[in-house]
Amino acid sequence: MWSRLNRAALFRRRNGSLLTGSQRQLVSTWSPLTMAFNSRPEKRINFTKNEVGLFSIPELTSFEGFYALKEKAIFKTEDLIREATSGAERTRKMVTIFDELSDTLCKVADLAEFIRLAHPQANYSHAAENACITISGIVEKLNTHKPLYRALKQVVDGGTDLVETSDVDRHVAELFLFDFEQSGIHLKEKDRKRVVFLNDCILQLGQRFMAGAVHPRTIKKSVLPEAIRPFFSTDGDNVLVSGLYADSANNMAREAAYRLFLFPDQQQEQLLSELLQARHELATTCGFKTYAHRALKASTVETPEMVNEFLDTLNDQLRPRAEKDFALMQRMKNQENGFEAPLASWDTPYFTSSLKKQCLQASASEFSPYFSLGACMEGLNHIMTSLYGIQLENTEMEPGESWSHDIYKLAVTHESEGLLGYIYCDLFERSGKPNQDCHFTIQGGKVMPDGSYQNPIVVVMLNLSQPRWSGPTLLTPSMVDNLFHEMGHAMHSMLARTEYQHVTGTRCSTDFAEVPSVLMEYFASDPRVLRTFAKHFQTQEPMPEDMLERLCASKHLFSSSETQLQVFYSALDQVYHGDPTHHHQQNTTETLRTVQEKFYGLPYVENTAWQLRFSHLVGYGAKYYSYLISRAVASWIWQTYFERDPLSRTQGEKYRRGCLAYGGGIPSRLLVSNFLGREVTPENLTKSLINEIDGYSERLRDFEKYVR
């Protein structure tokens, strides 16, 4: 009900000098921010200062502090429940009490979830996990607390409160009420118990399905032709196929991996079928037509009918454009093989990567010297200063404030408004750390009772290689994109100055939460922006213009076919979570075949079941379309506000004040419509993506010269 754990990206602190002698003179103009992130992180020994605790929380000078945090949260929760249910004695707005209740629990739950995953010491991880379990138990009790539910529902249904309320108050109160009702508290006791049971089943089925989705396929060596056995891992007389081997230059190896790894698995089929059935029953029990209707409530597109109309409209526009992509890949395959063979699903990632390498005329590592971590952070700082008047300032941490010695702490400071919040950057790989790029909210922003503002605190996590003594960490172009993406989430958290933490920053609908982060990738792909920071880490020489232009253009290769693939995935997700009476296939694979025929330009491969490896069906059930909607909205914002001048302060202020500042405090469809001045319709969303694709079509024709 309350815990909305956010994703984040983490960056690391570094100290010390990187270069010596004459080289040091070449980099004398590097900014302090660049120098900090380009220096090797060192452990610091504390002789004099007292430790302040993780994130400067006094209780967390030791792992036992989690027990104190839990107890404080429990006592405060009880006080707030009494206040909310006190009837006429209540003096504050109901939504204010609920948000404080949510804030109390999230401060412990979100912090504990991050520490559980990221802290290298087992005692901290175990204590944090115990805190997560405790808070989850409290949330479960709240979800069945009928007096609390009735107190909120009375305010929402009545449209008024004891204290005057605003549109934002009413919107946030409705979100709290929907969170309540997701657990079936409004249902008869028999149905409510069924909802609890189904939620538990869905959780367990999802966990088992995800485990099976990544499990390697084991076969006898004799099944494979001898010529391609060396491409696979072996275990005695067996071969282990652990993925699609999409980057293999051997066509037979790619095909074998595709057919073997995606061969139908009856256990996975049963798990997926049961998961979809349980979700549908859950939705109908709670009063929704389908699970998709339940999942899309309060989203940007609001209904699955609108999603399907968008996917159909976009697919019609994409089909002829994707066919051109596939025709070029077919020529590449014929050229490479020396004979004609039909293009297949296992070919597209390989030939996309192959053409990109040819167009770049260099490997990714040859671009990396121009993308030192420090230079990239300075590039981000330059964007923030240009657009918003904000500085990212590397800040010295107190003893015990971080969970590892190589964490950076960025103070986000506005030129006139002062401190807006902190971004802790955990950017380097280490043993036991999750191998994913993500963003965590530790503390959400909100207006405090005295009128001051509770500044947000977030963590950004990446897995970059540790810097060497001979130089800084260097990023590939894709790593630069990931860094900018996660910092987009972090800055959304910093700039959403919402009244309530329940809707701060990324705590908004799934199909809007990715918009600011996807938009940052447009900045990372614009030559005018890259010129401001893509400089050689040793000489500060800018990236040669031809390299820079090729790099930016290469990011848009085969965008039509790649977008069509995402449409296919999204459509399949919608069908699975839609009305089961509308598709009478005997299993999920037959459904996939039908959807692929309509939405994708390459045919289904017999005796494969790609969907049984698609773990996003668990985490993004009925919401996988969000990637396309977020990209469409981000592209629309880019074309409207930043394409002409990506570093315009005027446009940056409009974006901050008219979009980022609201977080989830305004329904996202209304927010986007107001900001862009046009309705969010399937036609307008499609137009933004097609305009973008067509804008780069000339570049693709230029690259066809690499294919004879």
N, C-alpha and C positions, 0 to 999 in steps of 0.2 A: 504494500500500500504506500509506504513512505519512501523506501530506499530507491533512489534513482541513481545508481552508480554510473558515473560518467567515465568515458575513456580519456586518456591523456597521453602526452609525450614527455619524456624526461631527458634533461640535458645534464652534462657533467662539467664540473669546475676543473680548471687547470691553472697551475701556478708555475712561475719560473720562466727562464729565457729559452727560446727555441734555437736561435742561430748565433753564431759567434763571428768575430773578426769582421771582414769586409761585408759578409752577408748581413750583419746586423745593421750596417749603414743603409742597405737597400730597403730595409723594412722599418726604418725609423718613423715613417709616417703612419704606420698601422695604429688604429685606434686602441684604446685600452680594452674595449670589448673583444676586438679581434685577437689581441695578444693573450687575453685570458683564456679564450676558447682554443687557441692554437698552442697553448703551453701544456706540458705534461702535468697531470694531476699528481700531487704529492700528499702523503699522509702528514698531518700536523700533530705534534705532540703537545698536549695541554698540561702545563705545569701550574698555572695560577688561577685560571677562570673556573667557576662552577658551571656544570653542565645545565643547559636550559631545557633539555628534553626534545624529542622529535617534533619538528615543526614549531619549536618554541612552546610546546605544551608542557607545563611544569610537571604534571603527573608522569610523563613519559621519559624521565631520566633513567628509568629501568622498565623492564617488560611488565613488572607487577602493576605499573600504572594503569594498564588496561582494565584491571579489576576496579580501580577507583573511578575511572571514567564510566564504566558500566553502572556502578552504583549511583553516581550522580545523575546519570541519564534516567535511571529507573525512578528515583525520587522526584525529579523534575517532571517526568511524564505523568506520574500520579497527580501532582499538583495541577497540571494543565488539564487533565481529564476532569478533575473536580470543577475547575473554572468553566470549562466548556459546557458542563452539564448542570450548572448552578441556576439555570433559568433566569428569572428576573434579576437576580443578584449580579449577573454578569455585566461588566462595564466596558469590555473591549469587543471589537468586531470578532465574530466567530472565525472568519478566515484568518485573522491575525493570530488567534490562539492556535488554530490548526497548523499554521505555518511555523510557529514557534515549536510546536510539538514535532513537526517534520524535521525542523532544523536540529532539534535536540538529538533525535535518533540518527539523522544522516551524518552529523559531525562525528559520531562514534562509528557508525557502520561504514561510511565511505573511507574514513581514515584506516579503520581496521582491515577492510578489504584490500586496500593498497599495501599496507604493511605485511599482511599475510602473503601476498604475492611477491613482494620486492625485497623484504629485509633478508640479508644474508645469514642472520643468526636465528637458529631454530627456536630459541626460547621466545623471541619476539614474535615469530611467525605463529607459534602455537598459541600464545596469549591473544594475539590478534584474531586468530580463527575462533577461539573461544568467545571473544567479544562479538564476532559476527553471528555466532549461533545464539547468543543471548539476545541480541537485538532482533534477530529473526523471530525468536520466540515472543518477544514483546509485540512485534508487528502482527503476528498471528492472533494474539489476544485482542489487539485493537480491531482487527478485521472482523471480530465476532462481538464487539462491544456495542450492543444495540442502543443503549442510552446515548452514547456518543454519536452513533450514526443518526439517530432520530433528531438530535439537537442540530446537526448539520443540515439534514434534509429539510427540517422545518424552515430554516433560513433560506435555503436554495429554492424550495418550492414556493415560499411566500414572496420571494423577490426583494424582501427588505430585511433589515436587521435592527437591533436596538440602537445601533449607531449608523449614521448615514454611510452608504456604500457606493462604490464606483463600478464602472463596467469591468475594470480589471479585478476588483474584489469578487464580483459575481463570477467571472470566468475562472478564477483560481479556485473558488469554492466549488464550482461544478466539476473541476478536475479532481479535487479531493473526493467528492461524492462518487465520481466514476471509479476512482481507485478503490473506494470502499466496496462498491457493488460488483467489482470484478471477482470478489470472493464470495458473492452470492448472499451477502448479509440481508438483502431485501427479499429473499425468497422464503418459501415455506421450509420448515426445518428439514424435511425429507430431501427437498431439492438442494438445500444448502449443503447438506452432508454429501450429496452426490457431487456437487461442485468441488468440494474439498478433496474427495476421492479422485476425481478426474484430474485435478491439478497435480496431485501426487503421481498419478499414472503418467501424465504427460512429461513430467520432470524425469522420471525414471526411464521411460521409453526414449526420450531425447538423448539422455546420457549414453545409453547403450547404442543407439544409432550412430552417434558421433564417434564413439570408440570403433565401431565396425567400419565407418567410412574411411578411416585412415589405416586400417589393418592391411598389411601386405598380402598379396596373393602368392601362395606357394605352389609350384608345379614341378614336375619331374624335368630334368635337363633334356631328356629325350624328346619332349614335346617341341622344343625350340630347334630351329635349324642351327647347325654347329657354328655357322658364320656369325650369328648374332649373339651367341651365348656370352661372349666377353663383355657385352654391354650391360649385363645384369649381375647383381650380387648372387653369390652361391652359398649354399649351406649343405655340404656333402653332395648328395646326388640331386639335390633340389635347387631350383632357381627362385629367388625372391623378387617379385615385381612390386615395387613400393610406390610407383607413380606412373605418370604418362610419358616420361622421357621426351617431352615436347621439344627440347632443344637438341636432340640427337640429330646428327647429320645423316644418319643411316635410315632410309625410308622403311626398310623391313623392321628395324628395331622400334621405330615409332609406332608402326602398325601393330606389331606384336604386343607392345606394352599397352596400347589402347584397348585391344581386344581382350587381353588377359586381365588387366587391372579392372576393367569395367564389365567383366563377365557377370551375369546375374547371380545374385546371392540370395537364396530363399530366406535365410534368417533376416537379412537386411530388409527384404521385401515385406516380411511379416511385421517387423518393427515399424517401418514407415507407414504401412497400411493401418496398423493399430493406432499409431500416433495421430494420423489424419482423422480417423474415426473418433478418437477421444476428443480431439479439438472441436470437431463438428458438434458432438453431443454437448460439450461444455458451452459452446456458443448458443445453441438452441435452448438449453436449459436456462441460460441467463437472458433469454428473450431476443436473441439476434437471429437473423435469417441464416447466416453462415459465419464461420470463424473469420473470414475476411472482413465481414461487416463489423465484427467486434474489434478486430485489430486496427481497422482504419478509422475508428471513431476519434474525432478531434485531430485528425491528420490534415495535411495541406490539401489533399485531394478528397478527403472526407468519406468517399464511398468506393467500393470495388467496381461499381458501374462506371465511374469516372476513370479509374485506372485502366479498365479494359478498353474504354473508348480512346484513351491516350495511346495505349499500346497498339491498337488497331490503326489509328491515324498515323502514328510514327512508322509502323511497319510498312504501310502503303508507300510512304515517302522514301523509306530506306531501300526497299527491294531493288529498284533499278540501280541505285548507287552501290549497293553491296555486290550486285552482279558484276560490276566493273572491277571491284576489288578481287573477287574470286577469279575473274578472267585473267587478271595480271598474275595472281598466284599460280594459276594453271600453266601459264607460259613459263614461269620460273621452274615449276616442277618438271615440265617437259624438257626444258633446257638442261636441268641438272641430271635427269635420268637418261637423257639421250633418246627417249622414246615417249610416246603418249600413254599416260595413265591418269585416270580420273582423280581430281582433287578430292580429298577426304578430310574429315574432322581432325584427324591427327596431324594434318599438314599445316593448318593455318597458323598456329603459334610459331612453328619453325620458320615458315617463309616470311612472316611478319618480322621476326627477329633478324632473319637473313638480309632482307631488303634494308632494314634500318641500319645494319652494320655497313652495307655497301654505300648507303647514302651518307652516313657519317664520315666515311673514309677514315675511320679511326675506331679503336676499341674504347669502351667506356672508361678504361683506366687512363687513356690519353687525355681525357677531359678532366680527370680528377685533380691534377695539380692546380687547376683554376678554381676548384671548389673545396678549399680547406674549410674546416668547420668554423673557424673564426671568421673567414670571409663571408660565409653564408649567414652567420649570425649578424654580422655587420650589415649584410644586405637586407635582412629582416628588419633590423633597426632603422635603416634608411627608409624602408617602406612605411613603417609605423610613424616615423617623424614626418615624412612627407604628407601622409594621408590624414593623420590625427594629431600631430604635435606631441607625440609620445616618444619617450626614450626607454630603451631596455638597458638597465644598469646592472652590471655584475656586482653582487653585494656579498660582502664578507659574512660568513655564517659563524654563529656562536658554537662553542663545543657542545656536542650531543644533539645538534639541531638536525643533522642529516643521518641517513641510514647507511651511507657508504662514504668513503673519503673523497670520491671523485664526482660529487654532485655540485652543480652550479645553482645559484639562487639569483634569479633576475627580479629586480624591482621594476615594476611597470609604472612609470611616472609621467603625468601629463604636465605640459608647460605651465598651465595656470591652475589646474584642479588638484595637483599634487599626486600622492601615491594612490594608485588604482588597485593594486594587488600584487601578489607574488607568483612567479612561475618557477618551480623547482625543476631543474633539467637533469634527468638521469639518462645519459645518452650512450653509455658504453656497455658493451657486453660483459657479463660476469657469470660465474657458475651459479646455477639455480635460478637465474633471472628469466622471466617469461620472454620467449623469443617472438615478440610482436611489438609493433609500433602502436602506441595508444596514449590516451589522455585520461587522467583521473581528476575528479574534483575532490579536494580535501575539505574545503569550506566554501559554501556558496555565498554569493553576495546578497545582502538584504538591508533594508532600513531598520535601524535599531529603535527601541522605544524612546530614547532621548533625541532622536532625529539624526544621529550620526550614522555612518554606513559601515556595515561589516564587510570589509574587503575580501574578495575571493582569493583562495589559495588553490593552485592546481599543480599537477605534476605532468610533465611530458616525458614519455619513455620511448627511447629508440634502442637499437642494438648495434652501434657502430664499433669498429675495431679500436682498441686502445692506441693512442698515439705512440710513436716510437721516439727514441732519443734523437733520431736523425731528422725528425720532422713531425708536423701535426697530423691529425686524422684527416684523410682526404675522402671526399664523398663522390660517388658516381652520380650521374644525372638523376637516376631513379631515387637515390637516397636524398637528393636535394628536394625532389618532389615530395617525398614522405615527410621530411623536416618541415617544409612549408605547410603541408596538409595538417600536421599535428599542431603546429603553431597557430593555424587558423582556428582550431578548436579552443586553444588556450586564450587567444585574443577575444574570441566570442565570450568566454567566461569573464575576461577582464572588463569588457566594454558594455556588457549587459547590466546596466545600473537599475535593476528591478527592485520593486518594493519588497517582493517575497522571494525567498531562496528556493521555494518549490518550483519556480519557473525561471531561475537565473541561467543565463548562458545557454549551454547545450541541453538544459532540461526543458526541451521542447519536443514537438512531434518528430519522429524518426526521419520523415521525409523532408524536414527543414533543418535538422541538426547538422547535416553534412554540408549545407550550402556554404557557410563561411569558410570551411576547410577546403572544399573543392574550388571555391573562388581563388584561394591563395595559390592553387596550382596554376591558374591562369597567369598570375604574376610571375611564377617561377618559369613560365614558358614564353615570356615576352622579351624579345631582344633588348628593348629599351630599359627593362628592369635588370636583366642579367648584366648589362654593360656597367651597372653601378657597383657590382661586387665581384664578378667573375674574373679574378686576377691571380696570377701565378703566385703560389705561396712563398717562393724564394725571391722573385724579382719584382713583384707587383705589376708585371706587364699584363695588360688586359688580354683576354682570350682573343685570338685572331678573329677578325670579323667573319671570315668564311666558315670557320668552325662554329661560331656562335649561331649563325643563320642556319647552318645545316642541322645543328642540334635542335633548335626550336621547331624547324619544319618537320624533323623526323618524328616528333611526338604525335603528329597527326596522321601518320601513315595508316592506311586501312581503317580509318575511323568509322566508315560506314558499316563494314562487316563486323567490327568489334561492337559497335552499338547495336547492330541487329542481333548479335549473340546475347547481349544483355536484355534485349526485348524478349527473346525466346525464354531465357531463364525466368524473367519476371512473369511472363504469361503462364509458364508451367506452375510457378508458385501460386498464382491466382487460381488456376484451375484446380490444383490439389486442395486448396482451402476454400473453394467455392461450393456450390450446391452439388452434392454427389449424384443427384438424379440426372444431372445434365451430361454426365459422361459415364457410360455403362461398360467401360473397358474391364477386362477380367483382372488386370493388375496395373500397378503404377507405370510399368514400362509401356504398356499399350497406350496409356494416356500420353506419355512422353512422345511416342511415335506420332500420334495425332497432332499434338501441339507443334512438334518440330516441322511437320509438313507445312503448317500454316505460317510459322514465324521465322523459319531459318532457311537459308539458301542452299545448304548442303544436306544430303539425305541422312536419315537414321541408319546407323550401322547395326546390322542384324546381330542378335545374341550379345548385345551390350545393354547395360543399365546404368547410364551415367548418373541418374538421379540418386542412386543408392550410395554414391560417393559425395553427394552435394550436402555437406554439413550445414550450409546456410539455411536449409529448410527448418532446422531446429531453432537457431537464434533469430532468424528473420522471417518466421512463419507468416505468410501473407504480406510481408513488408519488403521483400527483396526489390520491388519496384522503386523503393526509396532512392536507390543509387541514381536511377535515370531521372527521377523528378528533381533531386538535388542538383544534378548536373544541368538539367534544363533551366532551373531557376538561376543557378550560378552563371551560366552562359548568358542568360537574359540580362542579369545585372551587369556583367562584364560589358556586353555590347551597348547597354544603355548608358553606363556611367564611366567606364574606365578604358574602353577600347581606344578612344581618341587620345587620352592622356592618362596612363596608368598611375601617375604619381601626383594627380591633382588634389590639392588640399580641399578645394571647394567640393569636389565630388566625394572625397573621403569623409568629410563632415556630414554630407547628406546621407551617406551609407551608414555611418555610425549612429546618427540621430534618428534616422528613419527606419533602420532595420536592426542593427546589432543591439541597440540599447534596450529593446523590449524583451529579449530572450524569448521565453514562452508565455509572456504576460498577455499577449494578444493572440487570438486564434491565427495560426500561421497562414491560412489561406487569405484572411483579411489583411494580415501584415504584408504579404507579398503583393497583393492587389493594390493596396494603398501606396506602397513604395514604388511600384513600377507603373502605376497609373492605368493599369489594364486588368481585366478579369483573368484569373487563373483558369484557363480552359484548355482542353486537349489540343486545340488548334494553336493557341499561343505558345504552349509548352513545346509542341512539335516544331513550330516555326523557329524558335531560338536554337534548337539543336541542328536543324537542317541548314539554317543560315551559317552556323559555325562550320559544319561539314563542307558546304559548298564554298565557303571562303578559303578553304585550303585545297580545293580540288585542283587548282592550277599547280600547286606545289607537287602534288602526286604525279601529275602528268610530266613535270620536270624530272622526276625520279625514275620514270619509266625508261629513260635512256640506259639505266643500269641493267635492264633486262633486254637482251637482244631479240 
